[in-house]
């Protein structure tokens, strides 16, 4: 019978939160930009937090696509900004995939627990 080690679970949670903080610091806050959905909600609504995070990733990908299209049309010459936005979108997508994989693994572990 496998059991969930609460200490290990809390350690994984703190590791994810510290990595998240490091990514936020690396990305920096843009002046006037709304904070991402990564701040803690007092109600603890996990579903709302996930939806907000997915909307944020989608918005970043849309912004990167719009800048890429503008560069291809010749509307902008700032290739650095285009590449930075594309990298931000890529990192957000990769982080979303990692969270999804962790959630699926946790779900499978819970479903395989004997009753």
N, C-alpha and C positions, 0 to 999 in steps of 0.2 A: 504494500500500500504506500503510495507516494503522498507526502505531505508538503504543504507550502511552507517554506522557511520564511517567516515574517522578517527576520533581520536581513536576509538576502533581498527580499522584495523591497524593503525600505532603502537598502543600499542602491539597488538599481534605480529606484525613483529619484534619489538624491543625485545619482550620477547623471541621469537624463536632465534633471533641472539645472545642474551645473553646466552641462554641455549647452543647454538652451541659453543660459545666461551668457556664456562665452560667445555663442553665435550672435546674440543680440548686441553685445559690445563690439564685436568685429564688424557687424553691419552698420552700427552707428545709427543714431536717430536723425532723421532729416527734419529740419526746422519746419514746423507747421504740419508735419505728417501725423496722421492719427496713429496712436500706438497699436501694435498688432494684437491679435487675440490671445497673446500668451500671458497676459496678466491674470492673476488669480481672481476668480469671481467669488464673492462672499456667499453666494447661494450654493456653490459647488456643483453646478449643473454641467456635467461632463459632456453631454450631447451638444449643448449650446456652444461650449468651448471648442469642441471638435469642428462643428459647422463653421464657426467664426474663423478658425485656423485654416480650414479648407478654402473658405472664401478669400482669405488673405493670400494664400498661395495662388489661387486662380487669378486674382487681381494682378499679382506680380507677373504671372505668365502672360496675361493680356497686355500689360505695360511693355514687357520685353518684346512681344510680337509686334506691337504697334511701332516701337522704336526701330525694330529690324525692318519693317515694311517701309517706314519713313526713310531709312538709310538707303534701301534698295531703290526707292523712287527718286532719291537725290534731294529730298527735303531737308536732310541734316547731314553734316559732314563729321559729326562727333562720333567716331568709331569707338572711342574709349567708353563713352557713356552707354552705347549700344551693347558692348561686350560686358560691361559691369552689370547691366540690368539682366542680360541673358544668364550670367553666372549666378546672380541672386535668384532668378527663377529656377535655375537648375538645382541649386542648393536647397531651396524650399521644397522642390519636388522630391529630391532624394530624402530629405528629412521626413516628408510625408510618407514615403514608401517604408522607411525604417519604422516609423510609428505604427503603420498598418501591420507590418510584419510582426512587431512585438505584440500588438493586440491580438492578432490571429494565433500566435503561439500561446499567449495566456488563455485565450478562449479554448484552444485545443487541450491545454493542460487541465483546465477546469472541467471540460466535458469528459475527459478520460479518468477523472477521479472516481474511485469506487464510492458508492453511496453507503 
